[in-house]
Amino acid sequence: MGKLCIPIVETTMGKALIAIKKANRLTDLIELRVDYLRNARLALLLQDRKKPFIVTNRRKEEGGKYRGEERKRLSVLKEAIHLGADYIDVELATERSLLQGLVRDKRGTQVILSFHDFRRTPSLKELQRISWQMIQLGADVIKIVPFAKSWEDNLSILSLIPFARERRQKIVAFCMGEKGKISRIFSPFFGAAWTYASIDRTRVSAPGQLTVRELKNTWEKMR
């Protein structure tokens, strides 16, 4: 079975700590969506962690909740690096100098470079070009998540996984949306590092995201 990551999309510290406790029993990795949290205290959330953590402060243009100043947004990721987070996730569209600064100062933290397209799935050639760009910027993991408008879009995104793997590049890739659910299920079987699922129906962080139960049940049936 594939590796699983649960996003924590709570708005308060209390709820986030409870959700992390629950997620620990269900998942391989935990994604902390700081853009959802009011008054996030990273040190408290990252201490005594049982699973690897991804810290993300997603901007509104890429499906997140953050609307403020860029340097302030990225200062959260810098803090995560200083606190020894396992991963940070930063968007490819981030201002180049700021992005390179994060990659340069990452210490023991792995950098996930992410690309989202909420309107469509680019052609395989275009997806490969985006992947190359990310690899050249020094990403430890590349994450490419477009929106599926057709069933065929799943084939394009799943074909990208062997392309990255042949270049010894860790990749997370699947499609959003109702028609993209199949790629969320199958991407780990094609060699993706992990896929995402929510704790429950009310905690979905992107369109088409399955719950942990739905995903695990599907994998169980496939076995």
N, C-alpha and C positions, 0 to 999 in steps of 0.2 A: 504493500500500500504506500501511497505517496505521503510526503510530509505536509503538515497542515499549519497554517498561521491564522490566529484569531485576532481581529482588530478590536481594540478597546475604544469604544466611542461614547464614553460617559461624559457628563458635563461637570460633575463634582468629584473632588478627591475621594470622598467616602464611597461613592458608587464605583469609582474606578478601582479602588482597592478590593472591593467585594468581587467585581467582575474578573480581576486578575486572579484572585483565589480560585474562582470557578474555572477559568480558562486553563489554569495550571493542570487540572485533571484531564483536560480534553484535547490538548494541542501540543505541537512540537515547538512552536514559536509564538510570541505575542507581539502584536504591533500596537504601540501606544500612540493613539492619534491625539497629539497635544492640541491640535487646532479645535478640537471639541471641548477641551477642558478649560474651565474658568480657574484662575489662580493655581496653575499646575505647579506642584512641588516635585520636580524630577528626582531629586536625591531620595525622597521618601518612596517614590514609586519604583525606583530601580534597586533599592536595597533589598537584601534577602531574596533575590529573584531565583525562582526554581527553573525557569526556562530562558532561552536566549530572547532578548528584547530588540525590537526594531523601533526606533523613535522617529516619528514623522510629524511635521508641522505643515500640513498640506494647504496650499493657497487656494482661494476660491476658484480661480481659473482652471484648476485641475481637480475640481470636485471636492475641495476641502472647505473649511469654515474660516480660514484665516484671511483677514482683509487689511491688515496693518502694513507697516513699513517692512521692506525686505530684510534689511540688516537685523532688525529686531526678530523677525521670523527665523532667520538663520542662526541667531545667537542661541536659540533653544537647542539647535543641533550641535553647536559648538559645546554647549554645556553638557549635552549627552555624551560627547566624545570625552570630555574631562572626567565625567562620572564613570567612564568605562563601559558605555552601552555596547552591546554586541554589534548592532548595525544602526546606521542612520539612513533614511530614505530621502533623497533630495531630487527635485525635478530637473530634467535636462534643460528645460526652458529658463532656469535660473540664470541671472546675469553671470557671464562667463568668468569674470575675475573672482567673484564671490564663490562660485562653484569650485574653481581651481584651488582657492584658499582652503576650502573644506577638505578636498581630496588630499592636499598637501599636509594638512595638520591632523590627519585622522588617527594617528597613533595606532592603538590596537583595535580600533573600531573598523568594521567593514562598511564601505559606502555602496549603497544601492542607488543607482541612477535610474530614475523612472520617467516614462513617457506615457501620457494618456491622451486618447482622442475620443471625445464623447459624441462625435457625429458619425464616424465611419471607421472602417478598417482599411488602412493604406495597402497598396499592392505589396506582394512579397519583396519585390526589388526595393521598394521604398522602406519597408520594415528592416531589410538587411542594411540599407544605408544608415538608418537611425542607429542600429546595433553597432555598426562600425564606429560611428561618432562617439558612442558611449564607451566602447572599448578603448578608443584612443585617448579619452579623457581620464582613463585609469579607474573605471568602475570595477569594484570587486564582484558585484552582481548587477546585471542589467534587468530592468523590469519594464516590459512593454505591454500596455493594456489598451487596445482600441475597442470600439463599439461594433458589435456584429449586426449588420443590416440583413445579412443572408446567411444561410447555413454554410455556404462556401467560405465565408470569412474565417470560420473556425479552422479550415484546412490551411489557410495562409498563415495564421498565427502559430498553429502547431508545427508547421514546416520550418518556422524560424528557430525552434528549439534545437534540432540537430545541427543547423547552421552555426549556432553559437557554441554548441558542445564540441563540434569539430575544431573550433578555435580555442578550446579549453577555457571557455567563458561560462561562468555560472549565469543562469537565466531564469527569470520568472516571466511567463507569457501566457495570456489567455484573453478571451474577449468578454466585454461587459454586455449587459442586455439579456433579454429573454432568450434570444437565439444564440447567445454566447455561452449558455450554461454548460453545454456539452464540452467546450474547451476547458472550462474550470475543472471538470471531472477528469478529463483525459490528460491534461498537461503534465502531471507528474509521471505518467507512464511513458511519455515521450522524452523524459529526462529533465523536466523543469525542477528547480531546487525545492519549490513548495507551491502550494495553492492556498487561497484564502477562503475562510468560511466564518459565518457569524455565530455567536453564542445562541441567539434565537431570532425569530422573525422581526422583532422590534429593534434589533441592533445591527441591521444591515448597513455596511459602509459604502456600497456601490451597487448600481443596478444589475440585477441578475445573480447577486451573491446568494449562494445556498447556505443553509444552516449546517452546523457540524453534524447534526444527526442525519440530515438528508444526504450529505456527502458520504459519510461513513456507511450508511445503509446501502447507498448505490455501489460503493467500492466492495462491500461485503457480497452483494448479489453478483457482481462481476467475477468474483473469485470462484 
